Structures are given as structure tokens and as C-alpha cells.
Amino acid sequence: MDGTAQRAPLWLRCVPWAVMVAALILELSTPAEVRATPLLTLACVAAGVVLPLRGTLAVAAAALTLELLITVVRGTEHEGHEYVDALNVLVAGGVGVAANRLRGRYGSRLAAAREIAEAAQRAVLPTPPSRLAGAPVAVAYRAARGGTRVGGDFYAALATPWGVRFVVGDVRGKGLGAVGLVAILLGAFREAAVRVQDLAEVAARMDEAASLEAERRGGEEGREGFATAVLAELPAAAPDRLRLLSRGHPAPYVFAPDGAVRELPYGAPGLPLGLGPLVAGPDGTAVAEHPLPPGALVLLLTDGVTEARDRTGAFFDPARDLTGLPRAERATPGALLHTVAAAVADWSHGERDDDMALLAFGRTTGTGPAGAV
């Protein structure tokens, strides 16, 4: 069975059979001049689109059998148009089978291409350890559409000599081109984060890498090759503090132990990564510091969350819509991400237009194995 047929809901797979039942009712309840052949041909073609090969063959055989039985029951087997009707059903069955085979062939090619793309993205975005230097960490990636899993959202977490550092960002565009820029930005982050003490300089190194890639690509693709990002740091010398830096990215949120949720403001925001050459000299990006109480969790996200709309067009607001969560739904970073993803899905009724990347973490303990992703 091909993948498309497997994904077809049950009600859709029942449509060809329902159409044949309607054809039978039509034949039995109307004069002989009213023919149900068009419905039988429709059932054959529809089967090729929504059913696997065996189901398509079964519908075609049943439709042809029904057409012949109707002819015998009505006693019109010697009329010439009955042979034409039977031939129409037979041809429609062949069309349905051909459509089924074409769908299966191209569906297999699409599935193979998607699998390769997903493998590339998994290689770029591996799952981090559950703890970094004692800090609990979890990540999640949710595609806007069930069949589209390759996008430009990215995340990383890294234990460094200056503390645990995180980044979440969003590259403009989708597909393998966006994944390529993601790989470049994450490579720059991983190298700079362990070599450079200043968090703003880490962002500057990422900006330089994005700018060089834009220059290499050239043309419109190069001009539009930029990314927004938020960098966060849990300083090794001050585990009760959180340092944040924005490069044109949505603000993070802190989930307090009492259930309150608030947005964490940045200092002076910088330009998106890759647009640094537009500014002469320092870009003015400032690092903001916030206290991080015990038991609090920080959520870094992409605009797939904050730009999710309900059916009235209202945006999802984590500070409004996630305040007062039960303790079990925010007890760990993993539980929090599951709750956030479910809340966004409920808000948007599954109709989001953008992917979303989520990264949640708590305070460090100063102990535990160092690791990176």
C-alpha cells in the first residue's frame, strides 16, 4: 500500500463505495431512461485517488459487475447503449488503476526525497542531552504541515567554560537551502561559544558567517539569506542569572514556580544575522540580564508559536494563554514543551503557517556532565 493511501482518512476511503451504493439506488428508483453509469465511472476514478491498488481493482470490478447486473435485471442487454455503458465503466476502471500507479510512483519518489531531507535536518539538529552542567534541557520541532518537516528553524545548546549557552533561531525560507544556512550558523555558534567569552561577540561571529554565505550565494538568494536568533547564557559564576541577546528574534518567556508566565525583555536588539554589513561599526546589540529563581523554566521559541492564529485571527500569547498551568504540565522542560505544542495546536486548530522550534531549560546546579548539541 502506498503512503498516500495509508494517510487517507477512513471516510475518504469509503467515498468510492458510497458512490456505487448511490448509483444502485438511482437505478432502482428511477425510470430506465435515467442511467447511473456516470456515478459508476466516478467511483472507479475516485478509487484510484484514495485507495490502494487492491481497493481500486475491487471497486472497478464491482462497478463493472453492477453495470452488467443492472443491464440483465432491466432486460436491456440487447440494446446497443448498454455495451457502451459497460465499456465506459471498464475504461474508467483502467483510468483509476493508472492513476493509482502514477500516484504510488511519484509518492515513493517524494517520500524518498523527504526522508533524505529529514535525515539532513536530524544531522544538523540532534537531540541534546537531558542535562548540561546540571541544567535540565529539552527541545522540540513541530512542522507547520504534517508532510513538510524541513524548515529553517534551529536550536543548539552547549556547555562552555563561561556557562551553558543556548541559541534558537529562524532562517528565512524553507527546504534544503534553509537547512544549509542553518548548518553554517550552528557551526559558527558551536565554534565561537567555546572560544569567545563575550556573548555579543558569539552573535557577531554568527552574523559574519551568515554574511559570508550570503555573499557566496549572491543574487536574490544571497540578499534574502538572513536569520533571526536569540542567544541565552546561564553564567557559570552566577547560576541564578540569565543573560539574553536578540538578533531580531521573538522574546523568550520565563515560567515561574507559582505558575506565572512573563516575557523576558531584551536590551537593545540587533539586526538579524546576515544583515551585519548594513551597519557601519558595532550594531548596538546589548546583553540583558534577568534573575532566574529556583524552579523556574525558560522557553526560547520561534515565531511559529507567537504568530499562530485562531479562527478569529487572534495571535497566540504565551504570557496570556499559558499562565496558571498545572504543576505537572510544567514540571520539567520536556513536559513544558509538550504542553506548549499542544496549546498552540489547539489554538490554531492545526492550521499553522510556520514551523516552530522550542527549547526549554532550567537553572544549572554547577554539576553534571558537560555536553553539546
C-alpha positions as CSV (number, residue, x, y, z in Angstrom):
1,M,0.0,0.0,0.0
2,D,1.4,3.4,-0.9
3,G,1.9,6.1,1.6
4,T,-0.9,8.4,0.2
5,A,-3.5,5.7,0.6
6,Q,-2.4,5.0,4.1
7,R,-2.8,8.6,5.1
8,A,-6.3,8.9,3.6
9,P,-8.9,9.0,6.4
10,L,-11.5,6.3,6.6
11,W,-14.4,8.4,5.5
12,L,-12.5,9.3,2.3
13,R,-11.7,5.7,1.6
14,C,-15.4,4.9,1.8
15,V,-16.4,7.5,-0.8
16,P,-16.0,5.2,-3.9
17,W,-18.2,2.6,-2.3
18,A,-20.7,5.1,-1.2
19,V,-20.9,6.5,-4.8
20,M,-21.6,2.9,-6.0
21,V,-24.4,2.5,-3.5
22,A,-25.9,5.8,-4.7
23,A,-25.7,4.5,-8.3
24,L,-27.6,1.4,-7.3
25,I,-30.3,3.3,-5.5
26,L,-30.6,5.6,-8.5
27,E,-31.0,2.7,-10.9
28,L,-33.7,1.0,-8.7
29,S,-35.7,4.2,-8.0
30,T,-35.8,5.9,-11.4
31,P,-37.1,5.1,-14.9
32,A,-34.9,3.1,-17.3
33,E,-34.0,6.3,-19.1
34,V,-32.1,7.6,-16.1
35,R,-28.7,5.9,-16.1
36,A,-26.3,5.6,-13.2
37,T,-23.2,4.9,-15.4
38,P,-21.6,8.3,-14.7
39,L,-21.7,7.6,-11.0
40,L,-20.0,4.2,-11.5
41,T,-17.3,5.7,-13.6
42,L,-16.8,8.4,-10.9
43,A,-16.4,5.7,-8.3
44,C,-13.7,4.0,-10.4
45,V,-11.6,7.2,-10.8
46,A,-12.1,8.2,-7.2
47,A,-10.9,4.8,-6.0
48,G,-7.6,5.3,-7.9
49,V,-7.0,8.5,-5.9
50,V,-7.9,7.5,-2.4
51,L,-7.5,3.7,-2.3
52,P,-4.5,1.3,-2.6
53,L,-4.2,-0.8,-5.7
54,R,-6.2,-3.8,-4.4
55,G,-9.0,-1.5,-3.4
56,T,-9.0,0.3,-6.7
57,L,-9.2,-3.1,-8.5
58,A,-12.1,-4.2,-6.2
59,V,-14.1,-1.0,-6.9
60,A,-13.5,-1.3,-10.7
61,A,-14.6,-4.9,-10.7
62,A,-17.6,-4.2,-8.5
63,A,-18.6,-1.3,-10.7
64,L,-18.4,-3.3,-13.9
65,T,-20.3,-6.2,-12.3
66,L,-23.0,-3.8,-11.1
67,E,-23.4,-2.3,-14.5
68,L,-23.8,-5.8,-16.1
69,L,-26.3,-6.9,-13.4
70,I,-28.4,-3.7,-13.9
71,T,-28.5,-4.5,-17.6
72,V,-29.7,-8.1,-17.0
73,V,-32.3,-7.0,-14.4
74,R,-33.7,-4.4,-16.7
75,G,-33.7,-6.8,-19.7
76,T,-31.9,-4.3,-21.9
77,E,-28.8,-6.4,-22.7
78,H,-29.6,-6.4,-26.4
79,E,-29.7,-2.6,-26.6
80,G,-26.5,-1.1,-28.0
81,H,-26.1,1.7,-25.4
82,E,-25.7,-0.9,-22.7
83,Y,-22.4,-2.1,-24.3
84,V,-21.3,1.5,-24.5
85,D,-22.1,2.0,-20.8
86,A,-20.2,-1.2,-19.8
87,L,-17.2,0.0,-21.9
88,N,-17.3,3.4,-20.2
89,V,-17.1,1.7,-16.8
90,L,-14.3,-0.6,-17.9
91,V,-12.3,2.4,-19.3
92,A,-12.9,4.3,-16.0
93,G,-11.6,1.3,-14.1
94,G,-8.4,1.4,-16.2
95,V,-8.0,5.1,-15.6
96,G,-8.4,4.6,-11.9
97,V,-5.7,1.9,-11.8
98,A,-3.4,4.0,-13.9
99,A,-3.9,7.0,-11.6
100,N,-3.2,4.8,-8.6
101,R,0.1,3.6,-10.1
102,L,1.2,7.1,-11.0
103,R,0.3,8.3,-7.6
104,G,2.3,5.5,-6.0
105,R,5.3,6.1,-8.2
106,Y,5.6,9.8,-7.5
107,G,4.6,9.3,-3.9
108,S,7.5,6.9,-3.5
109,R,9.9,9.5,-5.0
110,L,8.6,12.2,-2.8
111,A,8.9,10.0,0.3
112,A,12.5,9.2,-0.6
113,A,13.3,12.9,-1.1
114,R,11.6,13.8,2.1
115,E,13.5,11.1,4.0
116,I,16.8,12.4,2.7
117,A,15.9,15.9,3.7
118,E,14.8,14.9,7.2
119,A,18.0,12.9,7.7
120,A,19.9,16.0,6.8
121,Q,17.9,18.1,9.2
122,R,18.3,15.5,12.0
123,A,22.1,15.6,11.5
124,V,22.0,19.4,11.8
125,L,19.6,19.4,14.8
126,P,20.4,16.4,17.0
127,T,18.6,16.0,20.3
128,P,20.6,17.5,23.2
129,P,21.5,15.7,26.4
130,S,18.7,16.0,29.0
131,R,21.1,17.9,31.3
132,L,24.0,20.2,30.5
133,A,26.2,21.1,33.5
134,G,23.3,20.2,35.7
135,A,20.7,22.3,33.8
136,P,17.7,20.3,32.5
137,V,17.2,20.9,28.8
138,A,14.6,19.8,26.2
139,V,13.9,20.7,22.6
140,A,11.0,20.2,20.2
141,Y,10.5,20.8,16.5
142,R,6.9,21.0,15.0
143,A,6.4,21.4,11.3
144,A,3.6,23.6,10.1
145,R,2.2,20.8,7.9
146,G,2.3,17.1,8.6
147,G,4.1,16.3,5.4
148,T,6.6,19.1,5.5
149,R,9.3,18.6,8.1
150,V,12.2,20.5,6.6
151,G,12.4,24.2,7.6
152,G,14.7,26.9,8.7
153,D,14.1,26.9,12.5
154,F,17.1,25.8,14.5
155,Y,18.3,25.3,18.1
156,A,21.5,24.3,19.9
157,A,22.8,24.0,23.5
158,L,26.4,24.0,24.6
159,A,28.3,23.7,27.9
160,T,31.2,26.2,27.7
161,P,33.9,27.5,30.1
162,W,31.6,30.5,30.8
163,G,28.4,28.7,31.4
164,V,25.7,26.9,29.4
165,R,24.8,28.7,26.2
166,F,21.7,28.3,24.0
167,V,20.6,29.6,20.7
168,V,17.2,29.4,18.9
169,G,16.7,30.9,15.5
170,D,14.7,31.1,12.3
171,V,16.3,31.2,8.8
172,R,14.2,32.9,6.2
173,G,12.8,30.3,3.8
174,K,12.5,26.6,3.8
175,G,13.9,23.5,2.2
176,L,17.4,22.3,1.8
177,G,18.7,25.8,1.1
178,A,17.5,26.9,4.5
179,V,18.9,23.8,6.2
180,G,22.3,24.7,4.6
181,L,22.3,28.1,6.2
182,V,21.2,26.6,9.5
183,A,24.3,24.3,9.4
184,I,26.6,27.2,8.8
185,L,25.0,29.3,11.6
186,L,25.1,26.4,14.1
187,G,28.7,25.6,13.1
188,A,29.7,29.2,13.9
189,F,27.8,29.2,17.2
190,R,29.4,25.9,18.3
191,E,32.9,27.2,17.5
192,A,32.5,30.7,18.9
193,A,30.6,29.7,22.1
194,V,33.6,27.7,23.4
195,R,36.2,30.2,22.3
196,V,34.7,33.6,23.0
197,Q,33.7,34.9,26.4
198,D,31.5,37.8,25.3
199,L,28.0,36.6,24.2
200,A,27.7,39.6,21.9
201,E,30.8,38.5,20.1
202,V,29.4,35.0,19.6
203,A,26.5,36.6,17.8
204,A,28.9,38.7,15.8
205,R,30.7,35.6,14.6
206,M,27.4,34.0,13.6
207,D,26.5,37.2,11.7
208,E,29.8,37.1,9.9
209,A,29.3,33.5,8.9
210,A,25.8,34.3,7.6
211,S,27.1,37.4,5.7
212,L,29.9,35.4,4.0
213,E,27.4,32.7,3.0
214,A,25.1,35.4,1.5
215,E,28.0,36.8,-0.5
216,R,28.9,33.3,-1.7
217,R,25.3,32.6,-2.9
218,G,24.9,36.0,-4.5
219,G,21.7,37.3,-6.3
220,E,18.3,37.3,-4.6
221,E,19.1,34.2,-2.6
222,G,22.1,35.9,-1.1
223,R,20.3,39.2,-0.4
224,E,17.5,37.4,1.4
225,G,19.6,34.9,3.2
226,F,19.3,36.0,6.8
227,A,18.1,34.6,10.2
228,T,16.7,35.9,13.4
229,A,18.1,34.4,16.6
230,V,18.1,34.6,20.4
231,L,21.2,33.7,22.4
232,A,20.9,32.8,26.1
233,E,23.5,32.1,28.7
234,L,23.4,30.6,32.2
235,P,26.7,32.0,33.6
236,A,28.9,29.5,35.4
237,A,29.7,32.2,38.0
238,A,26.1,33.1,38.6
239,P,23.7,30.2,38.1
240,D,20.8,32.4,39.4
241,R,21.2,34.8,36.5
242,L,20.1,34.6,32.8
243,R,21.8,36.6,30.1
244,L,19.9,37.2,26.8
245,L,20.8,38.7,23.4
246,S,18.4,39.3,20.5
247,R,19.1,39.4,16.8
248,G,15.7,40.4,15.6
249,H,14.0,37.4,17.3
250,P,10.8,37.0,19.4
251,A,11.5,37.3,23.2
252,P,11.7,34.3,25.5
253,Y,9.4,33.6,28.3
254,V,10.0,32.5,31.9
255,F,7.6,30.1,33.7
256,A,7.8,30.9,37.4
257,P,7.3,28.2,40.1
258,D,3.9,29.8,41.0
259,G,2.6,29.3,37.5
260,A,3.1,32.9,36.3
261,V,4.4,33.4,32.8
262,R,6.1,36.6,31.6
263,E,8.0,37.8,28.6
264,L,11.7,38.5,29.2
265,P,12.7,41.8,27.6
266,Y,15.9,42.2,25.8
267,G,18.4,45.0,25.9
268,A,19.0,46.9,22.6
269,P,18.0,44.5,19.8
270,G,20.4,43.8,17.0
271,L,19.7,43.2,13.3
272,P,19.0,39.7,12.1
273,L,22.1,37.5,11.4
274,G,23.4,38.1,7.9
275,L,22.5,41.8,7.8
276,G,25.5,43.0,9.7
277,P,27.2,44.5,6.7
278,L,24.3,47.1,6.5
279,V,25.7,48.7,9.7
280,A,29.0,50.5,10.0
281,G,30.7,49.7,13.2
282,P,29.1,48.0,16.2
283,D,25.5,47.2,15.7
284,G,24.4,48.2,19.2
285,T,23.3,44.8,20.3
286,A,23.1,44.7,24.1
287,V,23.0,41.8,26.5
288,A,20.2,41.8,29.1
289,E,20.4,40.1,32.5
290,H,17.5,38.7,34.5
291,P,17.2,36.9,37.8
292,L,16.3,33.2,37.5
293,P,14.6,31.8,40.6
294,P,14.9,28.2,41.6
295,G,12.3,26.0,39.8
296,A,11.8,28.5,37.0
297,L,11.9,27.4,33.4
298,V,12.9,29.5,30.4
299,L,11.3,28.9,27.0
300,L,13.0,30.0,23.8
301,L,10.8,29.8,20.7
302,T,10.4,30.8,17.1
303,D,7.5,32.9,15.6
304,G,5.6,29.7,14.7
305,V,4.3,30.0,18.3
306,T,3.7,33.7,18.6
307,E,2.2,34.1,15.1
308,A,-0.2,31.1,15.4
309,R,-3.7,32.4,14.9
310,D,-7.1,31.2,15.9
311,R,-10.1,31.3,13.7
312,T,-10.8,34.9,14.5
313,G,-7.3,35.9,13.5
314,A,-6.0,36.5,17.1
315,F,-2.4,35.6,17.9
316,F,-1.3,33.1,20.4
317,D,0.2,34.8,23.5
318,P,2.2,32.5,25.8
319,A,2.0,35.0,28.7
320,R,-1.8,35.1,28.5
321,D,-2.6,31.6,27.3
322,L,-0.1,29.6,29.4
323,T,-0.4,31.3,32.8
324,G,-1.6,29.1,35.6
325,L,-0.6,25.7,34.0
326,P,-0.9,22.8,36.4
327,R,2.4,21.9,38.0
328,A,2.5,18.5,36.2
329,E,2.4,20.3,32.8
330,R,5.4,22.5,33.6
331,A,7.4,20.3,36.0
332,T,10.2,19.6,33.5
333,P,11.4,21.2,30.3
334,G,10.1,18.2,28.3
335,A,6.6,18.4,29.9
336,L,6.5,22.2,29.3
337,L,7.3,21.8,25.6
338,H,4.6,19.1,25.2
339,T,2.1,21.4,26.8
340,V,3.1,24.4,24.7
341,A,3.0,22.5,21.4
342,A,-0.5,21.1,22.3
343,A,-1.7,24.6,23.3
344,V,-0.6,26.1,20.0
345,A,-2.2,23.2,18.1
346,D,-5.5,23.7,19.9
347,W,-5.4,27.5,19.4
348,S,-4.7,27.3,15.7
349,H,-6.8,24.2,15.1
350,G,-3.8,22.6,13.3
351,E,-3.7,25.4,10.7
352,R,-0.3,26.9,11.5
353,D,1.6,28.5,8.5
354,D,5.0,28.3,10.0
355,D,7.2,25.7,11.7
356,M,8.1,26.2,15.3
357,A,11.3,25.3,17.3
358,L,11.1,25.2,21.1
359,L,13.9,25.0,23.6
360,A,13.3,25.0,27.4
361,F,15.8,24.8,30.2
362,G,16.1,25.4,33.9
363,R,18.9,26.6,36.2
364,T,22.2,24.9,36.4
365,T,23.4,23.2,39.5
366,G,27.1,23.6,38.6
367,T,27.4,19.8,38.4
368,G,26.8,17.2,35.9
369,P,28.4,16.2,32.6
370,A,29.2,18.8,30.0
371,G,27.9,18.2,26.6
372,A,26.8,19.9,23.4
373,V,24.4,19.8,20.6
